């Protein structure tokens, strides 16, 4: 996987200035991030307002799958931001592994949650991240994930 970390972005746009659909390959109703709010060298943050119409909501709460998607789409938006900043095409990514996932609580609808991902390593085309979801400054979900970004010319 090509990485642009550590290089000066071509674009001067901040991550929050992009429309989220420009940064990720997902499309409604599967979009689980409203905005990429921060992008650092190995750190990114996002936010999501949980609507009752969210496909992962059940009985007034965002379910586990929605929390996982929120973390992975934060990582995807981060990669998309780096790619667009380097004037490259945004490529889709694929979850390879989820490890040590702990869900402490499920957030209720009509509230906002925040995500934070840390890039731990990049190895053999995989990006390894630690991610967490916060609500009111409390961690409600956390875990490690590995994902693979699509490589031009190679079918996954």
C-alpha angles and dihedrals in degrees: 000000000000113000128198096190113132093023124106109256115242091219120067092206117122117231093250090057092066124086105245092233088062090059102045136046094222120103132198132317088029097054108118101174129065100189143359100229102181139018123186133163094282102357135076136175133198141177137219130188107211112229123193088237092061109126090228095054120106129170092354098310137095104244129226094267090057091053091050091048091049091056094045094045089051087056090046092049089049091052090044090052091051091047094049091045088056090046092249130135117266109248126202120247133212129215109240104173138004115198136179093002114178122184109196096178142344117245120234125239121269092036133103127240130190130214132207126190129186120198104229100176146336115222133164092345094311124114113212115206139175111216137184139181121218134194121185088352092302123116109241099170136014140168150126124272137182121204137177123220117216111259118217112255094013121100112219 
